[in-house]
Amino acid sequence: MNDIKEKNDADLVKFISEKRGELHKLRFGVTGSGMRNTHAIRDARRGIAQALTELNVRTTKA
């Protein structure tokens, strides 16, 4: 979470889009084959939520 707080708004938006792309690949990759890292989807969702929360806090303060 500290890493997310240190990023500026543009980097947060970029981070969110990257994580969403990663989540999309993970979701559709699971259907065809067994997944080795079972926590990857959960970690991606958590990262997106943390970044969105931080972005929302910044916009409400401004």
N, C-alpha and C positions, 0 to 999 in steps of 0.2 A: 504494500500500500504506500510506503514511503516513496518508492520509485514513481508511482503514479502522481503523487502530490508534487513532485519536483518538475514534472513536465508542464509545458505551456499548453494553451488551449488547442493550437493547431496539431501539436504532437498527440494530444489525447484523442482528437478526432481520427487521426491516422491510426493510432493504436487500436481504437474501437473497430475501425473498418478491417484492419488486419486480423483481429481476433474473430470477427464475424466470418471472414473468409476461411479461417482455420477451422472454426466450428462447423461450417458448411461442409468442408472436406472431411472432417471427422465423422459427421453424421452419415454421409453417404458412403464413406469408406468402410463403415462397420457392417453394412448390409451384405457386402460381397465376401468378406473374409473376417476371420477372427482378429480382434484388436488386442495388441499386446499391452498397451498402456490404457487401462480401463478408467483412469482418473483424468485423462486428457480432456474429455468433453466437459466434465465438471470444472476443471481448472480454467478452460476457455470461457465458460459461462460466468464463472466467478470474476475473471479478469474484466470481462465486458461490464458486469454489474458494478464493479468498483470504479471503473473509469467513468461510467455514466453518472454514478453518484457524485464523484468529485467534480465533474463538469456541471452538474446541476447545482451543487453547492456554490460553485464560483459564479454562476449566472444569477442566482438568487441574491448573492451578496452585492452584486454590481447594480 
